[in-house]
Structure formats: structure tokens, C-alpha cells
Amino acid sequence: MATVVLVRHGRTQANATGVLAGWSDGVLLDEHGQAQAAAVAQRLAGVTLAGIVASPLERTRQTADAIANAHDAGPLDIHLDEHVGECHYGEWTGKELKKLAKDPLWKAVQSHPSSVTFPGGESMTAMQQRATSAIRRWNEHFGEKSTYAVVSHGDVIKAILADALGTHLDLFQRICVDPCSISIIDYTKDRPFVVRSNDVGSDLSFLTRKPKRGKKGDAVVGGGAGHA
């Protein structure tokens, strides 16, 4: 099974001030975000990663660089992929969230995102489809026994997690993904398993010894013993 370690980028000034950055140029990690990236890089330093896939935006590249350069086995290759890039928010890009909350479309984004196409931008359904398709392509690229990292964005990671959980996109706002949090999905031939979600501090050494899922990748009835 392929194991995908989803990492949201560290905090930016746009995050801190409530601005929807989207695909804006020049949005970099702030001082706190740089510290977050260094911390998540240390958490992943001893994990055997086949590589890193990253959104091409600066904030995700900075976070990916920190992870790649801190890796115990030496610097990792980073593959930039716009398919795991931020949602294209169109005319909403660069605007304050408190002002966007007054837009009639805001309510649909919260309660019925599968119906939403951002003005001049992308539909949330299209964002989920291109992101989940990219994950499956990278699973094939790295191989079913691989563990690799994907550095992406909050809404994109939430959409990938919703797909793995078999949850409709209209419910994906119930998922939280904080800056530099880690979410982990095991992809077996039959189904994905969400191993971690929005994890900002646990020991990740279990990734060096993958659990056995059975020949068919079945879930353990009763919940199993967990990771040692």
C-alpha cells in the first residue's frame, strides 16, 4: 500500500491577517510559519520518504524545502505539481475573509461547496477531482510500498481527506487542517485508510513500520491494537 503524508504549508501573513491568498504571488511563510516548517521537518526527518510532491506556490515550496533538507537520509527530491495546488478562487483572491463572509456565495461555500464555482475561478468539485486524481497518479509513480509527502493547502487537503473517508464534498468543512499539520492516508487496493488527520505533534516513528492490513486490505474488526 502507498502511504501519503499530507502536510499543509506553514502560516503566512495572509493567514494571520485573514486574507484569502489563493494563487497570489509573493505569499511567503511568516516568522511563525518558518518555525512551523522547521518543526514539521524535524518530525519527518527520520521517516523513510520516497520523495516530496508540492504545490508550486512559494509557501508550499518553502515548507517542502524545509522537509527535504532536514531528512536524515539526505535531501529529498521535490516534484512540483499544480494539481495539488491551491483552489483557484478567482475574484475572491486577495480579499479579506471578513468581507467575503458577507458575499451571498459564502453560505454555499460553507453548506453546499459542491455547488460552488468561484467567480472567475474554479469549482470546488473540480479542485477535489484534480487533487485526488493527482494523489492516485503519484501512488502509481512511487509504488504501492512507498511512503511519500505531499505539501499542499488547507482546502485541498480537506478535499483529499473527504474523498478518502468516503465523505461527500458538502461535508468537508467539518474537517480541520491547521498550518503544518500532518494527515496520513494509506491507500490499499480496496480502500483508503485515514491514519492521521490534522496532527500537529504526535510521534511519527510508526511510519517506519507499516501495519499489516491483511491480504485484502481489510479493516481490523474491533479496531485492532493500534501502533506500538
N, C-alpha and C positions, 0 to 999 in steps of 0.2 A: 504494500500500500504506500502511496505517496503521502507525506505529511507536509502540510503547508502552514508555515508560521507567518501569520498576518500581523504586520506592525504598522500602526498609524504613525505618521511623522510627528516630530516634536512640536511644541507650541510656537506659534508665530505672533507677531504684534497684532496681526489681523484677528487671530483667535482671541487674544487678550482684550481687544477693544470692541469685539462684536461686529466685525466686518466680514462679509462673505467673499473670500479671496478668489475662489474658483480657479480659473486659469490665468489670473493676473501675473504678469512678470514681476520679478524682484521681491517676491514674498519669501523672506528668509526666516530661519529659526531665530527667536529672540534669545536672550541670555538664559532664561529658564528652559527654553526648548533645547538649547545646546546641551545643557546639563541633563535633560531627559534623554537625549540621544546617546550621550556618553554612558548613562546608566543602563539603558536597554542594550547597548553594545556589550557591556560587561556581562549582563545576564546571558547573552547568547554566545559569549566568547568561547566557551568550551563545548558548544553544541556542534556536531558534525553537520555542516550545511553544504549542500551541493552547489549552491550559488545564491544570488540575490536577484530578484526581479523588482524593479522600481518604476513608479510613475516618473515621467520625465521632468516634473516640476521641481524647482530649486529646493523646496523644503523637504521633499521626499528624497531627493538626491543627497542632500546633506545628512539626513538620517541614515540612508543606505551606506554612505561613505564611512560614517562612524562605525557601523556594524562590520563592514568589510575590513576596515583597517585594524579593528580590535580582535579579530578572530585568531584564536590560538594557533591554528594550523597555517597561518599566513593570510595575506589579503585575498579576499574572495572576488570573483568576477561579478560585475553588476550588469544586468541586462535591462535596458530601458524599454518600457512597453507602455505606449499611450492608452492601451486598452484597460490598464489598471489605473489610469489617470483620473483626476477629479471629474465629477459630473460637470458638464458644460451648462452653466447656469444662465447663459445669455445675458439679457438685460439686467438680471439680478446681480451680476458680478460687480464686486467693489462697493456694494451698498450696505448700509448698516442693517443688522438684523432687526433692531427695534423698529425701523421704518418698514422693512419688508413684512413684519408681523401685521401691519395694517393693510397690506395688499389682500384683496379677496382670494387670491390664489394660495395664500399661506395656509388657510384652513384645509384645502385639498392636499397640500404637501404633508400636513400632519395626519389627516384621517383617511385619505384616499390617494396615496402617492402614485399608484399605478395609472391613474388618470391624468397625471400632470406632465405637460411639456412646458419647460421654461420658455418664456417669450424670447425668441431669437436664439434659443439654445436646444438642449437635448431633453428627451423624455426620460423619466426615471426608470421606466421599463427597459428602454434601450441601454441605459447605463448598466443596469443589472445584467442584461443579456451579454453585453460585450465583456464585462468583467468576469462573469462566471465561465464564459467560453474561453477566455484567456487562461484562467486557472486550469482548466482541463487540458488545454494545449501544453502548458508548462509541465503539468503532471506527466504527459507523454514524453516531453523533451528530457526531463530529468530522470524519469523512470519510476516504476511503481515502488521501489525500495528506498527512494530518496527522501531526504528532508531538505526543504529549501525555504527561504524567506521571501515574502512579498511586502514591500513597503508602499503603502497606499494612503488613502484618505478616509475620513470617517464614514461618509455616506456609502462609499464604495465597499468598504469592509462590512458595514452593516448589511448591505445587499448580498454580499457573498455568504455571510453567516445565515441570513434568512433562507437563501437557496439551500444551504447545507442542512438546515433544520427542517426543510420542507414547509417553511412558513411563507404565506403569501406576502408579497411586497407591501401590501396595505398595512401589514402589522410590523414592518421593520423599524418603525420609530420606537418600538418597545425595547430595542437593543441599544445598549450604550457602548461607545467605543471612544475612550479617552486618548489624549495625545500620548504617544509612545507606549500605549497598551499593546499587549500581545494576545492574539486569538489564534487558536490552533485547530486545524481540521485534518483528520485522517480520511483519505479517500480510498475506499476499498472498491472492488469490482461491483459490489452490490449497492453500497450506500456510503455516504459520508458520515463520520462521527465528529461532533464538535467536542473537542477535548478541553479547550480553554476558551473563555470569552472575556474581553476587557480586563485581562490580568496585568496588574502593574507591579507585582512584587514577589511572586512565588518562585520557588526553586525549579529551574528548567532542566535539571540534570537527567530527568526521566526520559528526555528526548534521545538520549544516547542508547536507550534500551527499549525498543518499541514493544508495546504489549501484543500478545497473541490474540487474534480475533477469531480463530477457528478457520477451517478451510473455506467457508462461505462468507467470512467476514461478519458473522452473526454477533449481535449484542449479547452480553452476558446476562442471562435471566437472574433477577435479584440484584443486579448492579455490580457484582464482582468485588474484588478486593482492592481495586484501585492501584495506584503506582506506589512502589515501595519507597 
